[in-house]
Amino acid sequence: MMSQTHNDAEARMSAKPIVAATDGSEESLRAVDWAAREAALRGAPLRIVSAAELLPRMIGGHAMSDYDTVADVMRQHRDQALAAAAGRAARTARGCSSTPTSWKGRLPRR
């Protein structure tokens, strides 16, 4: 017979993640704060996502240069936003497990 503690831990591990998106803005970081608190409260994982959709002509294949392309700058900004959000989530809700994820491919359209 399993203990209630074991059942609670198993339920938390199978919980759907709380998802928060960030673009690095203060507003999106406040959303990450809220999501981190909710994830900790529910014992659910936190997934922080960010996307930088690139136009087809921005995705490499051009001559190399010493300068960053617009696509490089957008990716760097996305990665910095994810790192800041993950750090903030860790400070907001100690013990909250978060997974920063950058969206790959085209963004879904409504």
N, C-alpha and C positions, 0 to 999 in steps of 0.2 A: 504494500500500500504506500502510495506517495504522500509525502507531507504537503501541507498547504503552502509552505515556503517554496518547495520545489515546483509546485503547480504555478505559483505566482511568477517565479523566475522564468519558467517555460513560456507562460503567456506573454511576458514582456519581450522575450527574445523573438517570438513570432509576430509581434505587433507590427502593424504597418508603420512606415516611417512618417514623421512629421516633415514636410517639405517647405523650405523657404527659399525664395529667389533673391539674389542681390545684384545690384549694379554698382555697389560701392558708395551709394548715397547714404546720408544719415537716415533717411526714411526707410531704406531697405535694411539697414543695420538694426533699426528698431524692430523691424519685422523679424529679423533673425533672433533678437533678444527674446521676443515673445515666443517664437517657435522653440527656442532652446528651453525656456521655462516649461512650456507644454510637454516637450519630449521628456524632460526630467520628471515632471509630475506623473506622466503616463508610463514611464519606463520604456519609452519607444526610442528608436534611433532617430537622429536628426540628419536630414539630407539637405545640404545647401547647394543650390544650383545657380549657375550664371551662364549666359550665352552671349556671344558676339557674332551675330550673323554677318557673313561676308558676302559681298557681291561676287559673282563668278570671276570677274577680271581682277579681283583682289587676292586670289588664292594662288600666289606663286606662279612659277613658270616663266617669269620674266628675267631679264638679265640681272645678275647679282650686282649689288652696289654696297658701299659703306654705310648707306642710310637705311634706317628702318622703313619698311613699307607701312602703309596705313593698316594693313592686316596685322602686321607685327605689333603695332602700337595697340590696336584693339584687343589682341590676345593678351598682351602684357597687362592692360588695364583689367581685363576679365580675371586674370590669374591673381592680380593684387587684390581685387575686390573679394575673391573667394578666400584668400589667405586672411584678410582682415575680418571677414565674417566668421570664419572658423575660430579665430582667436577670440573674437568677441563672444561667440557662443560658449566657448570653454570658460570664459570669465563669468558669464551670466549664470550658467547652470553647471556647477562643478559636477563631474561624473557623467555628464551628458555625452553620449557617443555621437560624433558628427562625421559626415562624409562629404567633403567639398567635391562637387562634380561640375565639370564644364560640359556644356551641351555640344555634341558632335553632330555635324550634318546640318541640314536645313531645319529651320524652326517650323513647327506645325502652324498651319494657317487655319483661321476660323471661318 
